[in-house]
Amino acid sequence: MSEFKLHCFALSGNAYKVALFLALSRQTWQPVFVDFLNGQTRTRQWRDTVNEQGEVPVLEHQGKSLTQSALILDYLADYTGQFGGRTAEEKQQIWRWMLFDNHKFTSYYATLRFLYGIQKTGDTEVTRFLRDRAAAAYQVVDTHLSKTPWLVGERMTIADLSLAGYVFMPEETGLSMEAYPHIQAWKKRIQELPGWQHPYELMPGPTGL
Ligand SMILES: N[C@@H](CCC(=O)N[C@@H](CS)C(=O)NCC(=O)O)C(=O)O
């Protein structure tokens, strides 16, 4: 019997952050497929019974239901003793990067990918705006990773898992990854960790390809 249940779907990089934690830390878990593309998270029933905020991921553990990927990652780091900060300062730095991720790094990129790569809107004023904002956030992270192998400290932490949510997603966004060599090298380090799997292998449901 699995210890964790993760409400997720393959296209969700926010859910991948949690799925990758569970995979790398060798937890037993089972995915619960959420039919996001057909509007399941917008139904009254789903919001009343799973997440009033209408978002994936949702993690079920020991009678608790947790939402918001950063909070879930923090919970899992505490519970398993893996990939968390070891000092108060490391914990603060981890939150600093996870907040930057939620506000900018994941947020602009994921929305751009959804419109341009999945809905195939073509280029519009909105996608151009999102691409510029995503590029600025990627540049901040690339510059940081030119000085350090991992976002915080000398080992992979939940800050890395948070920012890794969408970087393996294969859909076209019009943002050239060649401009971010340090992000590319960091991705490779993550991919080489024992237990790493691609989002489309870890989580169920249709993909954007
Ligand atoms: N800050 C949230 C973002 C979660 C999120 O946006 N999830 C997407 C799927 S990847 C979602 O469920 N969106 C539903 C919506 O915005 O209506 C987190 O990190 O968990």
Residues whose N, C-alpha, C, O or C-beta is under 5 A from the ligand:
A	BS01	LIG	S12 G13 N14 G54 E55 V56 P57 Q68 S69 A70 N102
